[in-house]
Amino acid sequence: HCCIIGHVQFVCILSLVNGTFPEIKERMFSHLPSLQLLLLNSNSFTIIRDDAFGGLFHLEYLFIEGNKIETISRNAFRGLRDLTHLDLRGNKFECDCKAKWLFLWLKMTNSSVSEVLCVGPEDFQDKKLNEASSFDDECTTTGILGKVDLGKLSQDQGVRFYRFGPVQANDFVVHQILPYQSVSIDTFNSKNDVYVAIAQTSMENCMVLEWDHIEKNFRSYDNITGQSIVGCKAILIDDQVFVVVAQLFGGSHIYKYEESWTKFVKFQDIEVSRISKPNDIELFQIESETFFVIADSSKAGLTTVYKWNNKGFYSYQSLHEWFRDTDAEFVDIDGKSHLILSSRSQIPIILQWNKSSRKFLPHSEIPNMEDVLAVKSFQIQGSLYISLTRFIGDSRVMKWDSKQFVEIQAVPSRGAMTLQPFSFKGHHYLALGSDYTFSQIFQWDEEKSLFQIFKEIYVQAPRSFTAVSTDQRDFFFASSFKGHTQIFEHVVVDLSL
């Protein structure tokens, strides 16, 4: 069945019934990206491979009734971001530990799923997988000590078990979708609560969200209005909360939270003569003094450092002219404070804080790195790394070797606007956002000392990724210049395989 969008005809519904193919292979239907309904009833296939439905971003209804499915790979449904209904009736599953991932997926998915009937093992026979309470008792092993949970066994008991594969796996699942566009996101903590400030250029808002400890969602808390807002950066000084609101028009401003009004009110203006086209705001401290720097990307503007003087923020140092800076990153290198400035007109430069003059002075450059949009720093096992985002060519990961930054990895990234490092529960990631293809999440491989592709997510025109942790749960916000802002949760799943 076809549907017409504009003057173009697309296949929206596909029915393959009473077929004889033995399996659904990886990306088997990716040549039909407009599918909204896929009917695969009464076929003879027994296996659904990883990414079997890859590329079907608009698929809403998936029917796989009356087959002979023995195995569903744990990533079989990956990428089905619009799926609203999945029908698995008429298939009898072995509900052993290999099906534990499916049990957990059924608990987490937002899609409606038909009953999944178990044919075995004996304890689960004729029961519904959807209604199982837990697999914790079943997913154990039996040895000299009797029934043992491998994950909890202590070597002090005199027995050593060797694992031939991971017992746990991590993943990112959509937690919440915010129905508006955004270009940058910042997070801050105040009085034991977690907040998020979202810059919405098209809606001319800086939306402040608060984590709801009861509903377990992020809810609206306050709204700062403006003109073409591109950045909202929170600054906490003692018990005061400020938000720097960077705007393309009408000047940039600083707002302060007033307890008596329970909202943010304008605190001071930032002079238009210095900041013409703000592109990034970076907050940092040097010797207990609070600073922030605004990277200005116009020839008429000046990338400027501002300092808190107990009454307000004043312009402290203009760094350089005419370079159209796109990003500023504060980095501690061997115990010394540095700023790395990225620019479309020159290679990244490194400025070092001079304790005598109490100013940033030119120190060095990162050679052969033209057209770098942003530099972000991070640490893994005590070593300093930076990621360099490039829209054209490969982005880079570099490591500090006590004298300079040296390249350790090139990341193909045509169309990339952000390459953001973040860490959750000992796992280190890079999120690469592209305007031309899927966004990719890379995970650090300790053995190879490199980032390996971990997962693809669909975010339309991503502009930033921001990690947020609260109530022992970990999230990252994906801003979108053309679509909805998405909140992904980092989950750890017991594979029990």
JOUR-V690846 format. One record per residue. RES is the residue in one letter. PHI is phi as a letter, one per 30 degrees, with the letter a starting at -180 (* if undefined). PSI is psi in radians with two decimals (* if undefined). NEAR is the number of other C-alpha atoms within 10 Angstrom. Layout:
res: {RES	RES}
phi: {PHI	PHI}
psi: {PSI	PSI}
near: {NEAR	NEAR}
This chain:
res: {H	C	C	I	I	G	H	V	Q	F	V	C	I	L	S	L	V	N	G	T	F	P	E	I	K	E	R	M	F	S	H	L	P	S	L	Q	L	L	L	L	N	S	N	S	F	T	I	I	R	D	D	A	F	G	G	L	F	H	L	E	Y	L	F	I	E	G	N	K	I	E	T	I	S	R	N	A	F	R	G	L	R	D	L	T	H	L	D	L	R	G	N	K	F	E	C	D	C	K	A	K	W	L	F	L	W	L	K	M	T	N	S	S	V	S	E	V	L	C	V	G	P	E	D	F	Q	D	K	K	L	N	E	A	S	S	F	D	D	E	C	T	T	T	G	I	L	G	K	V	D	L	G	K	L	S	Q	D	Q	G	V	R	F	Y	R	F	G	P	V	Q	A	N	D	F	V	V	H	Q	I	L	P	Y	Q	S	V	S	I	D	T	F	N	S	K	N	D	V	Y	V	A	I	A	Q	T	S	M	E	N	C	M	V	L	E	W	D	H	I	E	K	N	F	R	S	Y	D	N	I	T	G	Q	S	I	V	G	C	K	A	I	L	I	D	D	Q	V	F	V	V	V	A	Q	L	F	G	G	S	H	I	Y	K	Y	E	E	S	W	T	K	F	V	K	F	Q	D	I	E	V	S	R	I	S	K	P	N	D	I	E	L	F	Q	I	E	S	E	T	F	F	V	I	A	D	S	S	K	A	G	L	T	T	V	Y	K	W	N	N	K	G	F	Y	S	Y	Q	S	L	H	E	W	F	R	D	T	D	A	E	F	V	D	I	D	G	K	S	H	L	I	L	S	S	R	S	Q	I	P	I	I	L	Q	W	N	K	S	S	R	K	F	L	P	H	S	E	I	P	N	M	E	D	V	L	A	V	K	S	F	Q	I	Q	G	S	L	Y	I	S	L	T	R	F	I	G	D	S	R	V	M	K	W	D	S	K	Q	F	V	E	I	Q	A	V	P	S	R	G	A	M	T	L	Q	P	F	S	F	K	G	H	H	Y	L	A	L	G	S	D	Y	T	F	S	Q	I	F	Q	W	D	E	E	K	S	L	F	Q	I	F	K	E	I	Y	V	Q	A	P	R	S	F	T	A	V	S	T	D	Q	R	D	F	F	F	A	S	S	F	K	G	H	T	Q	I	F	E	H	V	V	V	D	L	S	L}
phi: {*	c	b	c	c	i	c	c	c	b	d	c	b	b	b	b	c	h	d	b	d	d	a	c	d	e	h	d	c	d	d	b	d	c	e	c	b	b	c	b	d	h	c	c	d	c	b	c	d	e	h	e	c	e	j	c	d	c	d	c	b	b	c	b	d	i	c	c	d	c	b	c	d	d	c	d	c	d	j	d	d	c	d	c	b	b	c	c	d	i	c	c	c	d	c	c	d	d	c	d	d	d	e	d	d	d	d	c	d	d	d	d	b	d	d	c	c	c	c	a	d	e	d	c	e	i	c	c	e	e	c	d	d	a	c	e	d	d	d	b	b	c	b	d	d	j	d	b	d	e	d	c	d	c	d	d	d	i	b	c	c	c	c	c	a	d	d	b	b	c	a	b	b	d	c	a	c	c	d	a	d	a	b	a	b	b	b	a	c	b	h	i	c	c	b	b	c	c	d	c	d	d	c	h	b	c	d	c	c	b	d	c	d	d	d	i	b	c	b	d	b	a	b	c	c	a	b	h	d	c	a	b	c	d	b	c	b	h	c	c	c	c	b	d	c	c	b	d	b	i	i	c	b	b	c	b	d	c	e	d	c	h	a	d	b	d	c	a	c	c	e	d	d	c	c	c	b	d	b	a	b	b	c	a	b	b	h	i	c	c	b	b	b	c	d	c	c	c	d	d	c	b	d	b	c	c	b	d	c	i	b	a	c	b	d	c	a	c	d	a	c	i	c	h	d	c	a	b	b	d	b	c	c	h	i	c	d	b	b	c	c	c	a	d	c	a	d	e	c	c	c	c	d	c	d	d	d	h	b	d	b	e	b	a	b	c	d	h	b	d	h	c	d	a	b	b	c	a	b	b	h	i	c	c	b	b	c	c	d	b	d	c	i	d	d	b	c	b	b	d	c	i	b	a	d	c	d	c	a	c	c	e	a	e	i	d	c	a	b	c	d	a	b	b	h	i	c	c	b	b	c	c	c	b	d	c	a	d	d	b	c	c	c	d	c	d	d	c	h	b	d	c	e	c	a	c	b	c	b	d	h	d	b	a	b	b	d	b	b	a	h	h	b	b	b	b	c	c	d	b	d	b	b	d	d	c	c	c	c	d	c	c	c	d	d	h	c}
psi: {2.45	2.74	2.73	2.17	2.01	-2.13	0.25	2.41	2.30	2.65	2.02	-0.44	2.27	2.26	2.08	1.70	2.51	0.68	-3.08	0.13	2.43	-0.29	2.79	1.93	2.95	2.24	0.70	-0.48	0.35	-0.28	0.00	1.12	-0.20	0.05	2.35	-0.43	2.26	2.11	2.01	0.70	2.62	0.76	-3.09	0.20	2.59	-0.25	2.40	1.99	2.93	2.46	0.56	-0.55	0.43	2.40	-0.15	1.20	-0.36	0.07	2.18	-0.59	2.19	2.08	2.11	0.80	2.64	0.67	-2.93	0.77	2.17	-0.56	2.25	2.00	2.60	-0.32	0.40	-0.66	0.21	2.36	-0.11	1.25	-0.38	0.09	2.20	-0.40	2.33	2.21	2.03	0.25	2.64	0.08	2.37	2.08	2.53	1.89	0.99	-2.91	-0.42	-0.29	0.09	-0.61	-0.68	-0.71	-0.78	-0.66	-0.70	-0.55	-0.54	-0.44	2.58	-0.13	2.65	2.33	2.38	3.01	2.43	1.91	2.36	2.34	-0.29	3.07	-3.04	-0.72	-0.40	-0.01	2.27	0.26	2.85	2.21	-0.63	-0.52	0.04	2.46	-0.70	2.76	0.05	-0.68	-0.59	-0.58	1.13	3.07	2.83	2.26	-2.69	-0.59	0.07	-2.64	2.09	2.36	1.96	-0.61	-0.38	-0.10	2.29	2.46	-0.24	-0.30	0.00	0.07	2.34	2.22	2.41	2.22	2.29	0.19	2.94	2.42	-0.50	2.65	2.63	2.72	2.93	2.20	2.61	2.18	-0.69	2.49	2.21	2.15	0.90	2.81	2.80	2.79	-0.41	2.70	2.37	2.72	2.63	2.74	2.41	2.14	0.87	0.21	2.69	2.32	2.76	2.29	2.13	2.13	2.11	1.67	-0.84	-0.57	-0.07	0.79	2.67	1.74	2.18	2.14	2.71	2.46	2.21	1.94	-0.36	-0.94	-0.26	0.72	2.93	2.21	2.79	2.38	-0.81	2.91	2.09	2.11	2.69	-2.70	2.07	0.99	2.25	-0.22	2.44	1.93	2.12	2.47	2.15	2.10	1.99	-2.12	0.30	2.48	2.14	2.68	2.09	2.11	1.88	2.26	2.61	-0.49	2.63	0.19	2.82	2.73	2.87	2.27	2.63	2.45	2.16	2.01	-0.71	-0.51	-0.18	0.77	2.93	2.33	2.68	2.29	-0.76	2.82	2.73	2.22	2.30	-0.49	-0.49	-0.76	1.91	-0.78	1.37	2.48	-0.37	2.58	2.24	2.23	2.46	2.89	2.47	2.07	0.86	0.11	2.46	2.27	2.78	2.68	2.42	2.08	2.15	2.26	0.25	2.69	-0.46	-0.26	3.00	2.17	2.13	2.43	2.35	2.58	2.53	2.29	0.47	-0.14	-0.48	-2.99	2.31	2.68	2.15	-0.70	2.27	2.25	-0.85	2.86	2.80	0.25	-0.04	1.05	2.41	-0.31	2.56	2.31	2.17	2.27	2.35	1.98	1.97	0.73	0.09	2.51	2.33	2.72	2.33	2.11	2.24	2.57	2.61	-0.20	-0.06	2.95	2.77	2.41	2.62	2.15	2.46	2.43	2.19	2.05	-0.46	-0.94	-0.26	0.79	2.83	2.28	2.60	2.36	-0.91	-3.06	2.90	1.75	2.75	0.59	1.13	2.74	0.80	2.14	-0.62	2.65	2.28	2.42	2.67	2.89	2.49	2.08	0.78	-0.10	2.52	2.28	2.79	2.59	2.40	2.05	2.27	2.28	-0.63	2.26	-2.96	2.40	2.94	2.64	2.25	2.71	2.44	2.21	0.42	-0.18	-0.61	2.96	2.25	2.49	2.34	-0.28	2.39	2.37	1.95	2.23	0.69	2.22	0.19	2.39	-0.24	2.47	1.69	2.12	2.56	2.83	2.45	2.22	0.80	-0.03	2.32	2.32	2.78	2.28	2.08	2.03	2.21	2.54	-0.25	-0.24	-2.93	2.61	2.57	2.47	2.20	2.54	2.48	2.23	1.95	-0.64	-0.74	-0.19	0.77	2.82	2.30	2.54	2.30	-0.76	2.61	2.43	2.68	1.98	2.17	2.10	1.08	2.52	-0.35	2.71	2.30	2.19	2.38	2.28	2.39	2.55	0.72	0.44	2.60	2.32	2.77	2.42	2.32	1.91	2.67	2.23	-0.39	-0.09	-2.71	2.55	2.31	2.54	2.06	2.49	2.41	2.05	2.56	2.12	2.30	1.92	-0.70	0.81	*}
near: {10	12	13	10	8	6	6	7	11	15	15	18	17	16	12	12	14	13	12	11	11	14	18	20	17	15	16	16	17	16	11	15	17	19	24	19	21	20	16	22	21	18	20	18	19	17	19	22	20	18	22	24	26	21	20	27	19	17	23	18	19	21	17	21	20	18	20	19	22	13	17	20	16	18	16	21	18	19	21	20	18	15	21	15	16	17	20	19	17	18	21	20	23	20	25	18	18	17	21	23	20	20	20	17	16	18	11	12	14	15	16	13	16	16	17	23	22	21	17	15	12	12	12	17	16	15	17	16	23	18	13	11	8	12	17	12	10	14	19	17	13	10	10	7	9	9	13	15	14	17	11	7	12	11	9	7	8	6	11	11	10	6	8	7	9	10	13	12	12	15	12	19	18	18	19	15	14	15	10	16	23	32	24	27	26	21	20	16	14	11	6	7	13	19	23	26	26	28	30	27	21	16	16	17	22	31	20	24	19	19	19	16	12	6	8	12	13	20	15	13	15	16	16	21	15	21	20	19	29	27	29	32	25	24	20	14	12	6	7	12	17	20	25	24	29	30	24	18	14	13	21	24	19	22	21	19	17	15	9	6	8	10	15	19	15	16	16	15	15	18	13	14	10	18	24	24	27	29	22	23	25	17	17	17	12	11	6	7	11	18	20	23	25	27	29	28	25	19	13	15	23	26	31	20	22	19	18	15	11	8	6	11	19	16	16	15	16	17	17	13	15	14	20	25	31	26	27	29	22	22	21	12	15	11	7	12	19	21	23	22	27	30	22	18	15	18	17	27	17	21	21	20	17	14	10	6	8	10	15	19	15	15	13	13	17	15	12	9	17	17	21	26	24	28	24	21	20	17	14	14	7	7	11	19	20	23	24	24	29	26	19	16	17	18	25	22	24	18	19	15	11	10	8	13	17	16	14	13	16	16	20	15	25	17	18	25	22	28	29	24	23	19	16	17	11	8	13	18	20	23	25	27	32	23	21	12	17	17	23	20	21	19	20	18	14	12	6	8	11	15	20	15	16	16	16	17	21	18	23	22	26	28	23	23	26	19	21	21	15	16	11	6	13	17	21	22	26	29	30	24	21	17	16	19	23	23	24	20	20	20	15	12	15	19	20	23	16}
